[in-house]
Structure formats: structure tokens, C-alpha cells
């Protein structure tokens, strides 16, 4: 039994991240163990959640992982905590395009049997706020909206008008927040600037968000609402422990030798799910993080390489200047060792990015564009790879403003069926490189297959 709240909004831009992060930090400041969660495939917001709570920010994506895994993944992340705060995605009822409620905040709230707090941008309305809240609260009777937090309120008189209007809606006001520059977080082409790129400023912003929430919200009422959530009848997910296939695992003086899997990190590669490292470890790997901006060599004994998403286009000059590491990555890939690269990792393996030399593993050129590619994808593996056997199906997500030419190699990584049919990505020797982000908790066996190839 974990007390829990879902923080939602009528639309994007209402202030969900500010309010959710502020609540996490404010409750953590009271001494509560707070579990942070984010609906959907977002990688950046969980970084701020982790800063607020001191625990890994975890995603709850019913499209990538399947609705049946949402409650177990939640219970896994919230194990040992007294309170969980779940930040929603987009508007409350917005989900995967053309898929009804699937993967929406409302869908996840129902799967978690969690009350919802609606964050409303009240900056350009007064009495109309009551109609807005009433509409959202009555749209789906299975979604329990337990209160509203009014954001960007202009004055005492404005607050008075809003409260007066909402008295008729039957939804209590649990907080009123004024406009405040100190809580703002800068954005760029793919959303907020990640925590890893602005550590000191991010710490200050989260502290300001916590103070704003402490001053403007009824924390006692919010905690009581969270505690009113009914018991969640589920078994916590845990990464399956796998045994090596075939011959016995090599052993040393200290026991079984665990193959080293190097995982790219640092400011340029911040997009990753916490469960991926847990799955690799459970599959028998020794996971070692390295920073391609600063480290001139791969971790000692590297047998496999994982390069997730991030912002290589922002750090193109620095990545290109680190020629020793680029050469080491190319040498590892040439040896046939397993290399899994998603989005930013795909760009890093290309011959060049915006004209700057990259690792040259793939015979392709990448460049920044103005066009945003965004959305869920249904994918089938074209051939065997270190991540998936031929014909296996998975679900993924694309989110980038770059293109790579060609878009697929002689052996593509995936055949995509949503939203249009096309092939995408590269499979060559041990390399699997693609724009498509996947969540390995939703694709059982991926981590174990990768580690077995490392052995």
C-alpha cells in the first residue's frame, strides 16, 4: 500500500512538471520517502524528479510496456516508499494517436487506482475555470479528480474569482500558485534542458519549486488525498535473473566473470530508463557508465556497448574532438562486439554529424533539421540482431529533429508499421542502431539476449 497522486493538466504547458517536481521535493523535505514517476516516454522530466527525491525517476508507459505492466513497474519503483507522485503527459485524456485512451494519463491513473490532481493554467480565465474543471471531472467517471491546483494566478482578486467559481464545481482547490520566474526551467528543441547539463541551476530551480509549492499548496490535504487511494493488488515487477546459455560462464578467483557492458552517460547522452541497467545487471553484466565527452577510452574489459539517446547535436564539437574514444568505439564495433545504439547513439556511430567526424561505424551522414519527428512506433525485427530475433515485434517511440542518410542500411533494424510502413536503422555484425527508443521492460529477453552475445 503506497499513498499516490497523479498530477495531470488539461493540456501541455499548464505547469505539470513544475508542480509535480515541487510536490516531490516538498514532501521529501518533510522526511517522506517519495517515489517519482512520469507517464509516457519522456526522459528529461524524470531527471528533475530524481533531483527532487533522491530516487531514480521512472516512466510508466502503457504503450511501450503494455497496460499489464504499469502497476507492477509502479510497485517496483515505489518499493519502500511512503508516497508516490506520478506526473502525467500532455492533457489528461491524450494518449497514443488513434488508440483511444491507451497510454494517456487517465489510463495510467485508472490502472494505478490513483486520485488525480488537475493543474490548471488560470492566467487567462476566471469563472470559465469552473466549466473547464467540471468537464474534465465528469468526462470519465472512472477517473477520480480529487482536487485542482491553480497555476499562474495573477493577483489576490484573481484568486478570489477563481475560488468563487470553483465552489460550484465540487472539486476542491488544493493549491494556488503565482507566476514565478525562479521556478522556470529553460527549454530547447526537444523540451527542457536536462539536469546533467545544468546541475547547479537545476538544484536551485527544484528548491524554488519546492518553496513555491510549500507556500501555495495545502500539503496536508494533498497527502490525505494520496492516502485515500485504495490498495493496489499487484506483484512488483523485478528484472529476471538469467543464467548463461550453453557452456558454463567463465569464472575467476572471485566467482563468475561478468561481461562488462559500457553505457554512455554524461551531458550528451542523458536518455535512458532505470530498468535497462537493472535488466542488464540481472542478466549477468557488470554495467559501467562512461562519458563520451571526457573519457578517452572505453571502460576496461568492455565486451558490449549501449549508447542511448540525448543531445549529440548540442555537443557535436566536443564529441568529434575526442578522437581516441571515437577510434575505440569503431574498433569495438569492428570486432563484432554487441553495440546497441538508440537515436543519439545512432548519430554518434555515423560517419559525421553536421559535418563533424563521428565514429564512422555506419556509412551514413547525420544532420540537424527544423522538422520534428515524434510518435509511437510499431516495429518488427527484419533480421536477427543482438537485441531481437528476426520476426519479433516490439513497440517504440521516436523523438528527434535530425535525419540520417541513408535512413536504413543493407540490413535494416526495424520494419515500422505505424504510422507509415518503412524500414529503418542498421544491423551490421554486432551493431544494432536505430532512431527508435524501446523500453526493455516491455520486451522480455532483450537484455538477456544482449548480455549473452557479450559472453
C-alpha positions as CSV (number, residue, x, y, z in Angstrom):
1,X,0.0,0.0,0.0
2,X,1.6,3.2,-1.2
3,X,-0.1,6.6,-1.0
4,X,-0.2,8.1,-4.5
5,X,-1.2,11.0,-6.6
6,X,-1.3,11.6,-10.3
7,X,-0.6,15.2,-11.4
8,X,-2.4,16.0,-14.6
9,X,-3.5,19.0,-16.7
10,X,-6.0,19.9,-19.4
11,X,-3.1,20.4,-21.9
12,X,0.6,20.7,-22.2
13,X,2.2,23.9,-20.9
14,X,0.0,24.2,-17.8
15,X,2.9,23.6,-15.4
16,X,2.6,19.9,-14.6
17,X,6.4,19.4,-14.3
18,X,6.9,22.4,-12.0
19,X,4.0,21.4,-9.7
20,X,4.9,17.6,-9.7
21,X,8.6,18.3,-9.1
22,X,7.8,20.9,-6.4
23,X,5.4,18.5,-4.6
24,X,8.0,15.7,-4.7
25,X,10.7,18.0,-3.2
26,X,8.3,19.5,-0.7
27,X,7.2,16.1,0.6
28,X,10.8,14.8,0.6
29,X,11.7,17.8,2.6
30,X,9.1,16.7,5.2
31,X,11.1,13.5,5.6
32,X,8.9,11.3,3.5
33,X,10.3,8.7,1.1
34,X,8.9,9.8,-2.2
35,X,8.8,7.7,-5.3
36,X,8.8,9.7,-8.6
37,X,7.1,8.6,-11.8
38,X,6.4,10.0,-15.2
39,X,3.7,8.9,-17.6
40,X,4.9,8.3,-21.2
41,X,8.3,8.1,-22.9
42,X,9.8,11.3,-21.5
43,X,13.4,11.1,-20.4
44,X,14.1,14.6,-19.2
45,X,11.4,15.2,-16.5
46,X,12.5,12.1,-14.6
47,X,15.9,13.7,-14.1
48,X,14.3,16.6,-12.3
49,X,12.2,14.2,-10.3
50,X,15.3,12.3,-9.2
51,X,16.9,15.5,-8.1
52,X,13.8,16.3,-6.0
53,X,13.5,12.9,-4.3
54,X,17.0,11.3,-4.4
55,X,15.5,8.3,-6.1
56,X,15.5,7.2,-9.8
57,X,12.8,8.8,-11.8
58,X,10.8,6.0,-13.5
59,X,8.5,6.0,-16.5
60,X,5.1,4.4,-16.8
61,X,4.3,3.9,-20.4
62,X,1.3,1.7,-21.2
63,X,2.2,1.7,-25.0
64,X,5.8,0.7,-24.7
65,X,5.4,-1.7,-21.8
66,X,1.8,-2.8,-22.0
67,X,-1.0,-1.9,-19.6
68,X,-0.5,-5.1,-17.7
69,X,3.0,-4.0,-16.6
70,X,2.1,-0.5,-15.3
71,X,1.1,-1.4,-11.8
72,X,4.0,-3.9,-11.4
73,X,6.5,-1.3,-12.6
74,X,5.0,1.3,-10.3
75,X,5.2,-1.1,-7.3
76,X,8.8,-1.9,-8.2
77,X,9.8,1.8,-8.2
78,X,7.7,2.6,-5.1
79,X,9.0,-0.3,-3.0
80,X,9.9,1.1,0.4
81,X,8.3,4.5,-0.1
82,X,5.5,6.2,1.7
83,X,4.3,8.3,-1.1
84,X,4.4,8.2,-4.9
85,X,3.9,11.2,-7.2
86,X,3.1,10.5,-10.8
87,X,3.5,13.3,-13.4
88,X,1.2,13.0,-16.3
89,X,1.8,13.6,-20.0
90,X,0.1,16.1,-22.3
91,X,-3.5,16.6,-21.5
92,X,-5.2,14.2,-19.1
93,X,-7.1,12.3,-21.7
94,X,-4.4,12.5,-24.5
95,X,-2.9,9.1,-25.4
96,X,-1.4,7.3,-28.3
97,X,-2.8,8.7,-31.6
98,X,-5.7,6.7,-32.8
99,X,-5.6,4.3,-29.9
100,X,-8.3,5.8,-27.6
101,X,-7.2,6.2,-24.0
102,X,-4.1,3.9,-24.4
103,X,-1.1,5.4,-22.7
104,X,-2.9,8.6,-21.6
105,X,-2.5,10.0,-18.1
106,X,-6.2,9.0,-17.4
107,X,-5.4,5.4,-18.5
108,X,-2.4,5.1,-16.1
109,X,-4.4,6.7,-13.3
110,X,-7.1,4.1,-13.7
111,X,-4.5,1.3,-13.8
112,X,-3.0,2.6,-10.6
113,X,-6.4,3.4,-8.9
114,X,-4.9,6.7,-8.1
115,X,-6.6,10.1,-7.5
116,X,-5.8,12.9,-9.9
117,X,-4.9,16.5,-9.1
118,X,-5.6,18.8,-12.1
119,X,-3.1,21.6,-12.7
120,X,-4.9,24.5,-14.5
121,X,-3.2,27.4,-16.1
122,X,-5.5,30.1,-14.8
123,X,-3.7,33.0,-16.3
124,X,-6.3,34.0,-18.9
125,X,-9.6,33.0,-17.3
126,X,-11.8,33.5,-14.2
127,X,-15.3,32.0,-14.0
128,X,-14.7,29.8,-17.0
129,X,-12.3,27.7,-14.9
130,X,-15.3,26.0,-13.3
131,X,-16.7,24.8,-16.6
132,X,-13.2,23.5,-17.6
133,X,-12.7,21.6,-14.4
134,X,-16.3,20.3,-14.4
135,X,-15.8,19.0,-17.9
136,X,-12.6,17.1,-17.1
137,X,-14.0,15.7,-13.8
138,X,-17.2,14.4,-15.5
139,X,-15.8,13.1,-18.8
140,X,-14.8,9.7,-17.4
141,X,-16.4,8.7,-14.1
142,X,-13.7,6.1,-13.5
143,X,-11.1,8.9,-13.3
144,X,-11.3,10.4,-9.8
145,X,-10.2,14.1,-9.9
146,X,-9.7,14.8,-6.2
147,X,-8.6,18.4,-6.4
148,X,-7.3,21.3,-8.5
149,X,-4.1,23.4,-8.3
150,X,-4.5,26.8,-9.9
151,X,-1.2,27.9,-11.6
152,X,-0.1,31.3,-12.9
153,X,-2.6,33.2,-10.8
154,X,-2.1,36.9,-11.3
155,X,-3.4,38.6,-8.0
156,X,-5.4,38.2,-4.9
157,X,-8.5,39.4,-6.7
158,X,-7.9,36.9,-9.5
159,X,-7.6,34.1,-6.9
160,X,-10.8,35.2,-5.2
161,X,-12.7,35.0,-8.5
162,X,-11.3,31.6,-9.3
163,X,-12.1,30.1,-5.9
164,X,-15.6,31.5,-6.0
165,X,-16.3,29.9,-9.4
166,X,-14.9,26.5,-8.4
167,X,-17.1,26.3,-5.3
168,X,-19.9,25.3,-7.8
169,X,-17.8,22.6,-9.4
170,X,-17.5,20.4,-6.3
171,X,-13.7,20.0,-6.9
172,X,-11.7,21.4,-4.0
173,X,-8.9,23.9,-4.6
174,X,-5.7,22.3,-3.1
175,X,-3.3,25.0,-4.2
176,X,-2.9,28.4,-5.8
177,X,0.5,29.3,-7.3
178,X,1.5,32.7,-8.6
179,X,3.7,33.4,-11.6
180,X,7.4,33.0,-10.5
181,X,10.5,33.3,-12.7
182,X,12.6,31.4,-10.2
183,X,10.8,28.1,-10.8
184,X,11.2,28.3,-14.6
185,X,13.3,25.7,-16.4
186,X,14.8,26.6,-19.8
187,X,13.8,24.7,-22.9
188,X,15.2,24.0,-26.3
189,X,14.3,21.9,-29.4
190,X,13.3,18.7,-27.6
191,X,11.9,20.1,-24.3
192,X,13.5,21.0,-21.0
193,X,17.3,21.2,-20.7
194,X,18.3,18.0,-18.9
195,X,19.6,18.2,-15.3
196,X,23.0,16.8,-16.3
197,X,23.6,19.9,-18.4
198,X,22.8,22.5,-15.7
199,X,23.4,20.8,-12.3
200,X,23.7,23.9,-10.1
201,X,20.9,25.8,-11.8
202,X,18.7,22.7,-11.7
203,X,19.2,22.3,-8.0
204,X,18.2,26.0,-7.5
205,X,15.1,25.6,-9.7
206,X,13.9,22.5,-7.8
207,X,14.4,24.2,-4.5
208,X,12.4,27.2,-5.7
209,X,9.6,24.9,-7.0
210,X,9.5,23.2,-3.6
211,X,9.2,26.5,-1.8
212,X,6.5,27.7,-4.1
213,X,4.5,24.6,-3.5
214,X,5.0,24.7,0.2
215,X,3.7,28.3,0.3
216,X,0.9,27.8,-2.2
217,X,-0.5,24.3,-1.7
218,X,-2.2,22.5,1.1
219,X,0.3,19.7,1.6
220,X,-1.7,18.1,4.4
221,X,-4.8,17.9,2.2
222,X,-2.8,16.6,-0.8
223,X,-1.2,13.9,1.4
224,X,-4.7,12.9,2.7
225,X,-5.9,12.6,-0.8
226,X,-2.9,10.4,-1.7
227,X,-3.6,8.2,1.3
228,X,-7.2,7.7,0.2
229,X,-6.1,5.6,-2.8
230,X,-7.3,2.0,-2.4
231,X,-4.9,-0.9,-2.1
232,X,-3.2,-1.8,-5.4
233,X,-3.5,-5.6,-5.9
234,X,-0.3,-6.3,-7.9
235,X,3.0,-8.0,-7.6
236,X,6.0,-5.8,-8.0
237,X,8.0,-6.2,-11.2
238,X,11.6,-7.3,-10.9
239,X,14.3,-7.9,-13.5
240,X,14.5,-11.6,-14.2
241,X,17.8,-13.2,-13.3
242,X,19.1,-15.2,-16.2
243,X,21.6,-17.9,-16.4
244,X,24.2,-18.1,-19.2
245,X,23.2,-20.4,-22.1
246,X,25.4,-23.1,-23.4
247,X,28.8,-23.7,-21.7
248,X,29.4,-22.6,-18.2
249,X,30.1,-19.0,-17.5
250,X,33.9,-18.2,-17.2
251,X,35.0,-17.9,-13.6
252,X,37.8,-16.2,-11.8
253,X,39.1,-16.0,-8.2
254,X,36.0,-14.1,-7.1
255,X,33.5,-16.3,-8.9
256,X,31.7,-15.9,-12.2
257,X,33.2,-13.4,-14.6
258,X,30.5,-10.8,-15.5
259,X,31.0,-9.3,-19.0
260,X,31.5,-5.5,-18.8
261,X,28.8,-3.6,-20.6
262,X,29.7,0.1,-21.1
263,X,26.8,2.5,-21.0
264,X,27.2,6.0,-22.4
265,X,26.3,8.8,-20.0
266,X,27.2,12.4,-19.3
267,X,25.6,15.5,-20.6
268,X,25.4,14.3,-24.2
269,X,23.7,11.0,-23.5
270,X,21.0,11.5,-20.8
271,X,18.1,9.5,-22.2
272,X,17.9,6.1,-20.5
273,X,15.4,4.1,-18.5
274,X,16.5,3.0,-15.0
275,X,15.2,-0.5,-15.7
276,X,17.7,-1.0,-18.5
277,X,20.6,-1.0,-16.2
278,X,18.7,-3.3,-13.8
279,X,17.9,-5.7,-16.5
280,X,21.5,-5.8,-17.8
281,X,22.8,-6.5,-14.3
282,X,20.2,-9.2,-13.6
283,X,21.2,-10.8,-16.9
284,X,24.8,-11.1,-15.6
285,X,26.5,-8.0,-16.9
286,X,28.8,-5.6,-15.0
287,X,27.4,-2.2,-16.1
288,X,29.9,0.6,-16.2
289,X,28.9,4.2,-17.2
290,X,31.4,6.4,-19.1
291,X,31.2,9.9,-20.5
292,X,32.0,10.3,-24.3
293,X,32.7,14.0,-23.7
294,X,35.6,13.3,-21.3
295,X,36.7,9.7,-21.3
296,X,39.3,8.9,-24.0
297,X,38.9,5.1,-23.6
298,X,36.1,2.6,-23.0
299,X,35.9,1.0,-19.6
300,X,38.5,-1.7,-19.1
301,X,37.3,-5.1,-20.4
302,X,34.3,-3.7,-22.3
303,X,32.5,-6.6,-24.1
304,X,29.4,-4.7,-25.1
305,X,28.3,-1.1,-25.6
306,X,25.0,0.7,-25.1
307,X,24.6,4.2,-26.4
308,X,21.2,5.7,-25.6
309,X,19.5,8.9,-26.6
310,X,20.5,12.5,-25.7
311,X,21.8,15.6,-27.4
312,X,24.9,14.8,-29.5
313,X,23.9,17.7,-31.9
314,X,24.5,20.1,-29.0
315,X,27.9,18.6,-28.1
316,X,29.0,17.7,-31.7
317,X,32.3,19.6,-31.5
318,X,33.3,18.0,-28.2
319,X,32.3,14.5,-29.3
320,X,34.2,14.9,-32.5
321,X,37.3,16.3,-30.7
322,X,37.5,13.1,-28.6
323,X,39.2,11.2,-31.4
324,X,40.7,8.5,-29.1
325,X,37.3,7.4,-27.9
326,X,35.8,7.5,-31.4
327,X,38.5,5.2,-32.5
328,X,37.9,2.9,-29.6
329,X,34.2,2.6,-30.4
330,X,34.9,1.9,-34.0
331,X,37.4,-0.8,-33.1
332,X,34.9,-2.4,-30.7
333,X,32.2,-2.4,-33.4
334,X,34.6,-3.9,-35.9
335,X,35.4,-6.7,-33.6
336,X,31.8,-7.9,-33.8
337,X,31.1,-7.0,-30.1
338,X,27.4,-6.2,-29.4
339,X,26.6,-2.5,-29.7
340,X,23.1,-1.2,-29.1
341,X,22.6,2.4,-30.2
342,X,19.3,4.4,-30.0
343,X,18.7,7.8,-31.6
344,X,21.7,9.9,-30.2
345,X,23.7,6.7,-30.3
346,X,22.8,6.2,-33.9
347,X,24.1,9.7,-34.7
348,X,27.3,9.1,-32.8
349,X,28.0,5.9,-34.8
350,X,27.6,7.7,-38.1
351,X,30.4,8.9,-40.3
352,X,29.6,12.5,-39.5
353,X,27.1,14.7,-37.6
354,X,26.5,18.2,-39.0
355,X,29.8,17.8,-40.9
356,X,31.9,16.9,-37.9
357,X,33.5,13.4,-37.8
358,X,31.9,10.9,-35.6
359,X,32.8,7.2,-35.0
360,X,32.4,6.1,-38.6
361,X,30.9,2.7,-37.7
362,X,27.9,3.4,-40.1
363,X,28.3,4.5,-43.6
364,X,25.9,7.4,-43.1
365,X,25.7,11.1,-42.6
366,X,23.6,12.8,-39.9
367,X,22.4,16.4,-39.7
368,X,20.2,18.7,-37.7
369,X,16.9,19.8,-39.3
370,X,13.9,22.0,-38.3
371,X,11.4,19.1,-38.6
372,X,10.3,17.3,-35.5
373,X,9.8,13.5,-35.8
374,X,7.6,12.4,-32.9
375,X,5.4,9.5,-32.1
376,X,4.9,5.9,-31.1
377,X,6.0,3.1,-33.5
378,X,5.1,-0.5,-34.0
379,X,8.1,-2.4,-35.2
380,X,9.2,-5.8,-36.4
381,X,12.8,-7.0,-36.5
382,X,13.8,-7.5,-40.1
383,X,16.6,-9.9,-39.3
384,X,18.5,-11.4,-36.3
385,X,20.4,-8.9,-34.2
386,X,22.0,-8.7,-30.7
387,X,18.6,-7.2,-29.5
388,X,16.0,-9.3,-31.2
389,X,15.4,-12.4,-33.3
390,X,14.0,-12.0,-36.9
391,X,10.3,-11.5,-36.9
392,X,9.9,-10.4,-33.3
393,X,7.6,-7.5,-32.7
394,X,8.1,-4.6,-30.3
395,X,6.8,-1.1,-29.7
396,X,8.9,2.0,-29.6
397,X,9.0,5.8,-29.8
398,X,10.7,8.3,-32.0
399,X,11.6,11.9,-30.9
400,X,14.2,13.9,-32.8
401,X,15.0,16.8,-35.1
402,X,17.8,15.2,-37.0
403,X,17.9,13.0,-40.1
404,X,20.4,10.3,-41.2
405,X,21.1,9.5,-44.8
406,X,20.6,6.8,-45.8
407,X,17.8,6.1,-43.3
408,X,18.5,2.3,-43.3
409,X,21.4,0.0,-44.1
410,X,21.5,-3.0,-46.3
411,X,20.2,-4.9,-43.3
412,X,17.7,-2.6,-41.6
413,X,17.0,-2.8,-37.9
414,X,13.2,-2.5,-38.0
415,X,10.3,-2.6,-40.3
416,X,7.8,0.0,-39.0
417,X,4.1,-0.3,-39.4
418,X,2.9,2.8,-37.6
419,X,2.2,5.5,-38.7
420,X,3.5,4.5,-42.2
421,X,5.3,1.4,-43.5
422,X,9.0,1.8,-43.9
423,X,12.3,0.2,-43.0
424,X,14.7,2.0,-40.6
425,X,18.0,1.6,-38.8
426,X,21.1,-0.5,-39.3
427,X,22.2,-4.0,-38.3
428,X,25.8,-5.0,-39.2
429,X,27.8,-7.6,-37.3
430,X,27.1,-6.9,-33.6
431,X,25.7,-3.4,-34.2
432,X,22.0,-2.5,-33.8
433,X,21.5,1.2,-34.4
434,X,18.1,2.9,-34.8
435,X,16.1,6.1,-34.1
436,X,13.5,4.0,-32.3
437,X,13.6,4.1,-28.5
438,X,12.4,0.9,-26.8
439,X,11.7,0.1,-23.2
440,X,13.3,-3.3,-22.4
441,X,10.9,-4.0,-19.5
442,X,8.2,-4.2,-22.3
443,X,10.4,-6.5,-24.4
444,X,11.3,-9.5,-22.2
445,X,14.5,-11.2,-23.2
446,X,16.2,-8.2,-24.8
447,X,18.7,-7.6,-22.1
448,X,19.5,-11.3,-21.6
449,X,20.0,-11.7,-25.4
450,X,22.4,-8.7,-25.5
451,X,24.4,-10.0,-22.5
452,X,24.6,-13.5,-23.9
453,X,26.1,-12.0,-27.1
454,X,28.6,-10.2,-24.9
455,X,29.6,-13.5,-23.4
